[in-house]
Amino acid sequence: MLTLRDLNRATLARQHLLERHQGDVTDVVHRLAGLQAQEPRPPYLGVWSRLADFDRAGLHAALHAGTVLRATMWRATLHLVTAADFAAFRPLLAPVLAAAARRFDGYDAAAVVAAAERMLAERPHTFNELRPRLLEEFPGANDRALGYAVRMLTPLAVVPTGDRWSFPRDPAFAPPGIGLDPEPRPQALVERYLAAYGPATPADVQSWSGLGGLRPVMEAMELDRLAGPGGKELFDLPGAPRPGGDVPAPVRFLPDFDTLVLGHADRTRLLADAYKGLVTTKNLRVRAVVLVDGFAAGTWQIKRSGKKAKLLLSPFEAKLSRDAVAEEGLRMLAFAEPDAATHDLEVTA
């Protein structure tokens, strides 16, 4: 029987949030099976919280070398993933992404993909460049629908630049130039998920990945079966770390859309139900959170004014003091805003 704290600590251990990983940035991206990357900065902060002595130049170099890609993956959203994981798992997601593309009609999907591939073979395009060109070949279609179809149906990666967070506001996309696995295995995906997010239910894996029908896959695998909080059955890899609920958990700052916050159907191992509405907004933005004793204790954001950078922390409960989080918070702020002359932390209502 795993208590809620047992479950919390097991997951934090695998996420490198109990102890930062000693290694390189590509290894962390691989171990997490990707980091959510709708926006350029959050994955850098997500790696910073998990990797010892992280230097942004390491991730920047990996992106430019093509060993790490920013591409449409889990849940049809942009993630940073290793090139090897893109090759292994992008084909597995193809039916899910194709189903997402069918939200729109009024165009020949195969013809749109063929036209886009021809244009992208010329040079990388931003979607603001690609949509008008597609509309010339498919007059009368919805240009947003054409662009969305290309995102879902064509394996593409975002082209990195020299920007601070490696990507501009309107980035260009191009084929990644790597071969894809012709025989993707859902069992491999389950193993990678449990190694980073387990113990977990099939619903958790499906919520994180966007894939369905994984319960029979998991039941056929040689996995440990555990009783979680409330008697819920959890699956896990044999021998995976489960350090116990009494293990200390340091303060950690997770960025907007962090992969762990979005990693389970049941998020109570990290985020109490009472606070869900304070983290996920009505327009589906997922706010940055601070972990205290392993659990989400508030949200945070960075405000920049000239040369002054301030970390604004909004705790869920009044008992969370500034002193409890200041050291880690100010270190994170200095990483996020290295050119600021001053760094400060303010606790708000």
Helices and strands as residue ranges (DSSP letters): H 4-14, H 25-31, E 35-36, H 41-48, H 56-65, E 68-72, G 74-76, E 78-82, H 83-101, H 109-122, E 125-126, H 127-137, H 143-153, E 157-158, E 172-174, H 186-197, H 202-209, H 215-219, E 224-227, G 229-231, E 233-236, E 252-254, G 273-275, H 276-279, E 288-292, E 295-305, E 308-315, H 322-336, E 342-347
